[in-house]
């Protein structure tokens, strides 16, 4: 899909990859609808977009709020025009604990934000996207969808659900002009832990684990949209585990365990 002149919805746009996605899209002359549940950080992204001379709209909402999501397409259309692309980037991690210690409330929250939210957003925008000359949906999964991380089992399950949902959606839309991409980032230098209500973890920029810069990840994701790339794996860690999990999934799980088990103590 040609990026220039398109209207793109970006969730989780208040910080991290979402913010970098918005800025990269603006640099490529797209208009962006910025979505996040945090009003203050979303306003910061708006300022950065406007500093680049970009056009945007700002929408403060929780992606797991069905009523708010249903109203979003009309709000974006009124503000900046018909939507050409949807990037489901918003996501949270779970508390870094084993399943036996994870509350059902926290488990439901992770699933609602990471899977039900993107599902509802896709259903809200898809009727309009199908009518566009060309359109795209990009869903952010995770390395955790195929490489089990101890202490993040429900998070991994939510991202595995996104993987299969996106792949199925792509198959359903093969005879349309709507492209679909699923992205598997490894550790990205963002503040996802703090945004999820937790202290720094291996998923955050404060950790000692190698990470990929958020702006680099964003460039690769926008490139994937422009090329209608079905699948994108970001980061050396994600690529290595993608290979190992296909070759020997039991061994791959042990490698991850050795790297991450200390975080559960």
N, C-alpha and C positions, 0 to 999 in steps of 0.2 A: 504494500500500500504506500502510495506517495504521502509523505508526512506534511509537506508544506500546504498550508491552507486548511488543514483538517481540524476538527474539534475533537479533543481527546479528554476523556474522564480519567482522572488518576486518584485512586483511593490511597489513604495513608500518606497524603501529600504534605503533612505538617512537618516531616523530618525525614532523615535517612534516605533510602532509595526512592521513596515517593517524591520527596523534594527534588532530588537529583533528576528523576524522570521528568518532572515538570519543567525544570530548567533546560534540560536537553531538548525536549520537545519544542520549547519556545525558541531556542537557538536555531531549530530547523523550521521555524516559521509556522508552527501549529498554534492553535488556541487551546487553552487548557481549562478544564473544570476541576478545581482543587477540592478534594473531599477529605475531611478528617474530623475526629470528634473533639480535638483540642483547638479551641478558638484562638488562643494566643500564638501557638506555633504555626497555625494555618495563616494567620496574619503576617507572620514573618516570611512565609513562602510567597504570599501575594506581593510583598514589598520587593522581594528578590526578582520575581517575574516582571514586575513593572519596571524595575531598574534596568532590565534587559530590553525594555520596550515591548514587552509581550502583552497579549490580551488574555485575561483570565476571568473566571468567576469563582466565588468562594462559597462552599457549602459545609456548614458545621453539622455533622450527623454521625451517629453510630451505625456502622454497616450492618449490624445485626438487628436494627430497628426496622421492621417490615414496613410500617406506615411511612417512615421517612424515605426509605429506599424507593417505594412505589411512587412517591411524589417527585423524586429527583429528576427523571428525564424531562418532564415539562419545565422544571425550574432551570435546567441547563439550556434547553432550547430557547427559552425566553431571554436568558442572559447573553448567550454567545452563539446560538445557532444549533442546527441539527447535529447530533452526535455521530461521529464517524468511527470512533474507537473507544474501547473500554479497557483500562488496565486495572485488574483486581490485585492490588499490591498490599493493601492493609492486612496486617496479621499480628498475632501475639504469640509468645511462647508460654508454656505452663510453668508453675513453680517447679524448681529443680528437685523433684522428689519422685520416689518410686510410686507405682500405681497404687500400692497398698496404703500409701500415705496421702494420696491425692484426693481432695474432696470432690464429690460429684458436682458441686457448684462450679468449681474451677474447671473441671473437665467439660461441662456443658458450655461454659463461657468460651473456652478455646475453640470448641467445635462450632459454636454460633458465629464467632468472628471470622475464623479461618475457612470454614466451609459453607455454612448456611448463608453468610453475608454475600460471598461471591456468587452463590447460586441465585439468590434473590436479585442481585444487581444484574446478572446475566439475563434473567427472565424479564427484568424491567426494561432493559435497553435493547434486547435482541429484536423485538418486533420492528423497531426503528432502524437498527443496523442492517437488517435484511433488505430494506428499501433503498439503501444508499448505493451509489455507483461502485464504491468499494469500501470495505469496512474491516475492522479487526478487533479481536478479543485476545488479550494476553493475561494469563493467570499465573501468579507467582506461587509455585509449590516450594520444595526445599530438598536439599540433599537428604534430609531426614525422612523423606518419603520412601527412599530405597535403602538407606543405611541406618539401622536402628540405633538410637541414642538413649542410653540409660538415663532415666530421669526426665525424658521428653517423649514418653510413649504415646500419650494422647495427642501431643503436638504433631508427632510423626504420622499418627493415624489421620489427623485432619489434613495434612499435606498430601498423604497418599490418596485420600478421597479427592482432593483437588486434581491430582494427576490423572486419575481414571475419569473423572468428570470432564476434564478438558480434552482428553483424548477421544472420549465418546462424542463430545460436542463437535470436535473437528470432523469426525466421520459423518455426523448428521448434517454438517454444513458444506460437505465437499462439492455439492452441485450449486452452491450459492457463491456470492462475491464476498462472503465474510471469511477472512482468514482467522486461524486460531493457533495460538502459541502457548506452550507450557514451559515455564522456566524453573530450573533447579539450581538456586544459588547455594554455594557453600557458606562459610562464615563471612559475613559482610560487615565492614566497619560502620555500624550504626548503633543507635541507642535503643534497640528493641527491648532489651531487658528492662530499662527504666520505664519505657512506654507500656510495658506489660505489668508494671507495678512491682518489679523485682530489682534486686541488686545486680551488679555486673556479673555476667556469666561468660561462657565460651562463645556465646552468640553476640557479644557486644564488643565495641571498640576498646573497652578498658581491659579486656582479657589479654593473656600472653599468647594465645593461639594465633597463627597466621590468618590474616583476613584479606579480602579483596575490597578495594576502595569503592564506596557507594557510587561515585560519579562514573567510574569505569564500568561497573555493573549496569548502570543506567544507559550508557552508550551502547552496550551490547544488546540490551533489551529493545531499545528503539531501532537499532539495526535489524533485529530479528523481525520486528513489525514491518519494516520497509521491504524486507526480503521474503515475507510470508514464511518464515522459518517455523516448522512445526515444534521443534524441541531445542532448548538452549540450556546448556550446563555451564555455570559460571564459577570459576575459581579452580585452582589446582587441586584443592582438597575434594571438591565435588566431583571433578573429573576422575580422580584416582579412585574414589569410593564407588563411582558409577561403574568403572571397569571391574573392580574387585567384587562388587556385589553380584555382577553377572557371572564372573568366573567361579567364585566360591563364596556364596552368601554367608556361610557359617564362619569362615575365616574373616570375612569383612566385618561381621558383627563383633568378633573378638578384638579386632584392631581398634574399632571405635570404643569398645569397652575399656581397653587399656588406656586410651587417651582421655576418656571422660569420667571414669568411675570415681576418681578422686573428688569430683564436684558433689557427689552424693554423701560424702562423709561430713 
